[in-house]
Amino acid sequence: MLWLRPIFIPIGKLIGGFLLLVFIMGLIKLFTFPNNIGWTRTIGIGVTSFIVFMLTEYYDNILLKLNPTGNSLFLGK
């Protein structure tokens, strides 16, 4: 999982940012042209964006928790 770190974090932040942008655009569309169908999709995109953001932020903590005992692990930013 350590070798995936330089790949996962930038791609995860890019995907999370894109989903946040889609969420904001969906909210603007729903407040401009209200309908009952689009709310679930818009809220789902917002929740997915938050989950991806949290995974990229706490990826280092997950790596440290999975680190075998007796090994030292240094994660630089």
C-alpha positions as a Markdown table, in Angstrom:
| # | Residue | x | y | z |
|---|---|---|---|---|
| 1 | Met | 0.0 | 0.0 | 0.0 |
| 2 | Leu | 3.0 | 2.3 | 0.5 |
| 3 | Trp | 3.9 | 2.2 | -3.2 |
| 4 | Leu | 0.3 | 3.2 | -4.1 |
| 5 | Arg | 0.6 | 6.4 | -1.9 |
| 6 | Pro | 2.1 | 8.7 | -4.5 |
| 7 | Ile | -0.5 | 7.5 | -7.0 |
| 8 | Phe | -3.6 | 7.3 | -4.8 |
| 9 | Ile | -3.4 | 10.7 | -3.0 |
| 10 | Pro | -3.2 | 13.0 | -6.1 |
| 11 | Ile | -5.7 | 11.0 | -8.1 |
| 12 | Gly | -8.0 | 10.8 | -5.1 |
| 13 | Lys | -7.8 | 14.6 | -4.5 |
| 14 | Leu | -8.5 | 15.2 | -8.2 |
| 15 | Ile | -11.5 | 12.9 | -8.2 |
| 16 | Gly | -12.8 | 14.3 | -4.9 |
| 17 | Gly | -12.5 | 17.9 | -6.2 |
| 18 | Phe | -14.3 | 16.9 | -9.5 |
| 19 | Leu | -17.1 | 15.3 | -7.5 |
| 20 | Leu | -17.4 | 18.4 | -5.3 |
| 21 | Leu | -17.7 | 20.6 | -8.4 |
| 22 | Val | -20.4 | 18.3 | -9.8 |
| 23 | Phe | -22.2 | 18.4 | -6.4 |
| 24 | Ile | -22.2 | 22.2 | -6.3 |
| 25 | Met | -23.4 | 22.4 | -9.9 |
| 26 | Gly | -26.1 | 19.9 | -9.1 |
| 27 | Leu | -27.3 | 22.0 | -6.1 |
| 28 | Ile | -27.4 | 25.1 | -8.3 |
| 29 | Lys | -29.4 | 23.2 | -10.9 |
| 30 | Leu | -31.8 | 21.8 | -8.2 |
| 31 | Phe | -32.4 | 25.2 | -6.7 |
| 32 | Thr | -32.9 | 26.7 | -10.1 |
| 33 | Phe | -35.1 | 24.0 | -11.6 |
| 34 | Pro | -36.5 | 22.0 | -8.6 |
| 35 | Asn | -37.6 | 18.4 | -9.1 |
| 36 | Asn | -37.8 | 15.5 | -6.6 |
| 37 | Ile | -35.7 | 13.0 | -8.6 |
| 38 | Gly | -32.3 | 14.8 | -8.6 |
| 39 | Trp | -31.9 | 15.2 | -4.8 |
| 40 | Thr | -30.8 | 11.6 | -4.2 |
| 41 | Arg | -28.2 | 11.7 | -6.9 |
| 42 | Thr | -26.9 | 15.1 | -5.8 |
| 43 | Ile | -26.7 | 14.0 | -2.2 |
| 44 | Gly | -25.0 | 10.8 | -3.2 |
| 45 | Ile | -22.4 | 12.6 | -5.2 |
| 46 | Gly | -21.7 | 14.9 | -2.2 |
| 47 | Val | -21.3 | 12.0 | 0.1 |
| 48 | Thr | -19.0 | 10.2 | -2.3 |
| 49 | Ser | -16.9 | 13.4 | -2.6 |
| 50 | Phe | -16.6 | 13.6 | 1.1 |
| 51 | Ile | -15.6 | 9.9 | 1.5 |
| 52 | Val | -12.9 | 10.2 | -1.2 |
| 53 | Phe | -11.6 | 13.3 | 0.5 |
| 54 | Met | -11.5 | 11.7 | 3.9 |
| 55 | Leu | -9.7 | 8.6 | 2.4 |
| 56 | Thr | -7.0 | 10.8 | 0.9 |
| 57 | Glu | -6.6 | 12.7 | 4.1 |
| 58 | Tyr | -6.4 | 9.7 | 6.4 |
| 59 | Tyr | -4.4 | 7.4 | 4.0 |
| 60 | Asp | -1.2 | 7.9 | 6.0 |
| 61 | Asn | -3.0 | 7.0 | 9.3 |
| 62 | Ile | -4.3 | 3.8 | 7.7 |
| 63 | Leu | -0.8 | 2.9 | 6.6 |
| 64 | Leu | 0.6 | 3.6 | 10.0 |
| 65 | Lys | -2.1 | 1.4 | 11.6 |
| 66 | Leu | -1.3 | -1.5 | 9.2 |
| 67 | Asn | 2.4 | -1.1 | 9.8 |
| 68 | Pro | 3.9 | -4.3 | 11.4 |
| 69 | Thr | 5.2 | -3.9 | 14.9 |
| 70 | Gly | 9.0 | -3.3 | 15.2 |
| 71 | Asn | 9.2 | -1.4 | 11.9 |
| 72 | Ser | 9.6 | 2.3 | 11.6 |
| 73 | Leu | 7.7 | 4.0 | 8.8 |
| 74 | Phe | 8.4 | 7.6 | 7.7 |
| 75 | Leu | 5.8 | 9.2 | 5.5 |
| 76 | Gly | 6.9 | 12.6 | 4.1 |
| 77 | Lys | 4.5 | 15.0 | 2.4 |
